[in-house]
Amino acid sequence: MTPLERMIADAKVCNSRLKTNKNTIEPKVPNKPPKPAAPKHGKGWRNSSLSSKEIEDIQYFRSKGWCVSSTAMVVGVSIKTVRKYDADYRGAES
C-alpha cells in the first residue's frame, strides 16, 4: 500500500467516525440569544439640549479656525454636534 492509498484509507475512517455524508463536515452553529438593543439614555448619554454657553463656545472656537474634533473635545460634545451647530452658525452668518 502506497502512502497516498494509506492517507485515503485514513481519511475514509476519519470521515466515517465524524458521521458525514460525501466527505463533508457540517459546522454546528450554537443557538445564541439576540443582542439586546443599545440604551438611548443613562450613563454616558447626554439627554438634555446644549446650553447657550456651549453653543457660543462652539461658534467661537470654529470662528478662530479650530478643527471640528478639537472643538468637540474642548466643549465636551460629539463631532456631529459641532458640525451641526457650526453649519447653523455659518448659514445664519451669510
C-alpha positions as CSV (number, residue, x, y, z in Angstrom):
1,M,0.0,0.0,0.0
2,T,1.4,3.3,-1.0
3,P,1.5,6.4,1.3
4,L,-1.2,8.0,-0.8
5,E,-3.5,5.0,-0.5
6,R,-2.9,4.9,3.3
7,M,-3.9,8.6,3.6
8,I,-7.1,7.9,1.6
9,A,-7.9,5.0,3.8
10,D,-7.3,7.0,7.0
11,A,-9.5,9.8,5.6
12,K,-12.3,7.4,5.0
13,V,-12.1,6.1,8.5
14,C,-12.0,9.6,10.0
15,N,-14.9,10.7,7.9
16,S,-17.0,7.7,8.9
17,R,-16.3,8.4,12.6
18,L,-17.5,12.0,12.0
19,K,-20.7,10.7,10.5
20,T,-20.5,12.8,7.5
21,N,-22.0,12.4,4.1
22,K,-19.9,12.7,1.0
23,N,-16.8,13.6,3.0
24,T,-18.1,17.0,4.2
25,I,-18.4,18.3,7.7
26,E,-21.4,20.4,8.7
27,P,-20.5,23.0,11.2
28,K,-22.6,23.2,14.4
29,V,-24.0,26.6,15.0
30,P,-24.7,27.3,18.6
31,N,-28.1,28.9,19.5
32,K,-27.2,32.4,20.7
33,P,-29.8,34.8,22.0
34,P,-30.1,38.1,20.1
35,K,-28.1,41.0,21.4
36,P,-30.2,43.5,23.4
37,A,-30.8,46.9,21.9
38,A,-28.4,49.6,22.9
39,P,-29.8,52.0,25.5
40,K,-30.6,55.6,24.4
41,H,-30.2,57.1,27.9
42,G,-28.3,56.7,31.1
43,K,-24.6,56.9,31.9
44,G,-22.5,58.3,29.1
45,W,-25.5,59.8,27.3
46,R,-26.5,63.4,27.1
47,N,-30.2,63.7,27.5
48,S,-30.5,67.5,27.6
49,S,-30.1,70.2,24.9
50,L,-26.9,72.2,24.7
51,S,-26.8,75.4,26.7
52,S,-26.4,78.7,25.1
53,K,-22.9,78.9,26.5
54,E,-21.9,75.6,24.8
55,I,-23.3,76.8,21.5
56,E,-21.4,80.1,21.8
57,D,-18.2,78.2,22.6
58,I,-18.6,76.0,19.5
59,Q,-19.1,79.1,17.4
60,Y,-16.2,80.9,19.0
61,F,-13.7,78.1,18.6
62,R,-14.8,77.4,15.0
63,S,-14.5,81.1,14.1
64,K,-10.9,81.1,15.4
65,G,-10.1,78.3,13.0
66,W,-10.1,75.3,15.4
67,C,-10.8,71.9,13.8
68,V,-14.0,70.1,14.5
69,S,-12.5,67.4,16.6
70,S,-10.6,69.7,18.9
71,T,-13.6,71.9,19.4
72,A,-15.7,68.8,20.2
73,M,-13.1,67.7,22.7
74,V,-12.9,71.1,24.5
75,V,-16.6,71.7,24.6
76,G,-17.4,68.1,25.6
77,V,-19.8,67.2,22.7
78,S,-19.7,65.0,19.7
79,I,-18.1,65.9,16.4
80,K,-21.6,65.6,14.8
81,T,-22.9,68.1,17.2
82,V,-20.1,70.6,16.4
83,R,-20.7,70.2,12.7
84,K,-24.5,70.8,13.2
85,Y,-24.1,74.0,15.2
86,D,-21.2,75.2,13.0
87,A,-23.4,74.8,9.9
88,D,-26.3,76.6,11.6
89,Y,-23.9,79.4,12.6
90,R,-22.3,79.8,9.2
91,G,-25.7,79.6,7.5
92,A,-27.0,82.4,9.6
93,E,-23.9,84.5,9.0
94,S,-24.3,84.6,5.3
